[in-house]
Amino acid sequence: MIKNFDKLKTQLIELAEALNKFQSEAVQLKLIEVLFGEAEQEKSVEKVAEKPTVEVTEKRRRPGRPPKIKKEETEEPVKEIKAPKAPKTPKTPAVPKADKEIKKRAPRQRSTERPGPSAALNQLLDSDFFSQKRTIGDIVAHFSTALNHQYKSTDLSGTLAKLAKDGKLNRAKNPESNQFEYIKS
């Protein structure tokens, strides 16, 4: 049966006491795996030492890759032969490049009607608009109604965060609406 049963029993009791000091069950399991994994490796090393064998080494493949399958010689599929295509005819007569007029596009003109988000928010900051708490929806609505400028909330959010970081605006989250409210510092 088991040699040194009493000795093994006392060792297991000591091991259980040491493992139970760890509160995490995951840590306990990992320690058991490490301890018994080393014991199994020692046994396998002893068995290998007892039986002299020729060691066969296989090239380790990376995990997740399927093993390579050797291709057997098979018949090649018959290829279809297609009729040759007719040569393409040019739609317009070829004109040397020197004769062609090179048309350049005019650079796109920026619209000066609407200021950028930073400039627009700085204008509001100079006015008394931020004397009351305002959400980003309030700011977008003010731009569309009072100033007739169309902005998305995403256009303004970065600039508002920067103004809050710089200390020009205070930003606080409203617990009821779960939105940030901005007020002048």
Contacts in CASP RR format, 6 or more apart in sequence:
PFRMAT RR
TARGET T0000
AUTHOR 0000-0000-0000
METHOD contacts of the structure
MODEL  1
MIKNFDKLKTQLIELAEALNKFQSEAVQLKLIEVLFGEAEQEKSVEKVAE
KPTVEVTEKRRRPGRPPKIKKEETEEPVKEIKAPKAPKTPKTPAVPKADK
EIKKRAPRQRSTERPGPSAALNQLLDSDFFSQKRTIGDIVAHFSTALNHQ
YKSTDLSGTLAKLAKDGKLNRAKNPESNQFEYIKS
2 8 0 8 1.000
15 35 0 8 1.000
19 28 0 8 1.000
19 31 0 8 1.000
19 32 0 8 1.000
20 28 0 8 1.000
22 28 0 8 1.000
22 31 0 8 1.000
61 67 0 8 1.000
114 120 0 8 1.000
114 149 0 8 1.000
114 150 0 8 1.000
115 123 0 8 1.000
115 149 0 8 1.000
117 151 0 8 1.000
117 155 0 8 1.000
117 156 0 8 1.000
117 158 0 8 1.000
117 159 0 8 1.000
118 159 0 8 1.000
120 143 0 8 1.000
120 147 0 8 1.000
120 149 0 8 1.000
120 151 0 8 1.000
121 139 0 8 1.000
121 156 0 8 1.000
121 159 0 8 1.000
121 160 0 8 1.000
121 163 0 8 1.000
124 130 0 8 1.000
124 139 0 8 1.000
124 142 0 8 1.000
125 163 0 8 1.000
125 168 0 8 1.000
125 169 0 8 1.000
125 184 0 8 1.000
129 142 0 8 1.000
130 169 0 8 1.000
130 182 0 8 1.000
130 183 0 8 1.000
130 184 0 8 1.000
131 183 0 8 1.000
131 184 0 8 1.000
132 183 0 8 1.000
133 172 0 8 1.000
133 174 0 8 1.000
133 181 0 8 1.000
133 182 0 8 1.000
133 183 0 8 1.000
134 142 0 8 1.000
134 181 0 8 1.000
134 182 0 8 1.000
134 183 0 8 1.000
135 174 0 8 1.000
135 177 0 8 1.000
135 179 0 8 1.000
135 180 0 8 1.000
135 181 0 8 1.000
135 182 0 8 1.000
136 153 0 8 1.000
136 156 0 8 1.000
136 157 0 8 1.000
136 160 0 8 1.000
136 179 0 8 1.000
136 180 0 8 1.000
136 182 0 8 1.000
137 153 0 8 1.000
139 156 0 8 1.000
139 160 0 8 1.000
139 182 0 8 1.000
140 151 0 8 1.000
140 152 0 8 1.000
140 153 0 8 1.000
140 156 0 8 1.000
143 149 0 8 1.000
143 150 0 8 1.000
143 151 0 8 1.000
144 150 0 8 1.000
144 151 0 8 1.000
160 169 0 8 1.000
160 171 0 8 1.000
160 180 0 8 1.000
160 182 0 8 1.000
161 171 0 8 1.000
163 169 0 8 1.000
163 182 0 8 1.000
164 170 0 8 1.000
164 171 0 8 1.000
164 182 0 8 1.000
167 185 0 8 1.000
168 184 0 8 1.000
168 185 0 8 1.000
169 182 0 8 1.000
169 183 0 8 1.000
169 184 0 8 1.000
169 185 0 8 1.000
170 182 0 8 1.000
170 183 0 8 1.000
170 184 0 8 1.000
170 185 0 8 1.000
171 180 0 8 1.000
171 181 0 8 1.000
171 182 0 8 1.000
172 180 0 8 1.000
172 181 0 8 1.000
172 183 0 8 1.000
173 179 0 8 1.000
173 180 0 8 1.000
173 181 0 8 1.000
174 180 0 8 1.000
174 181 0 8 1.000
END
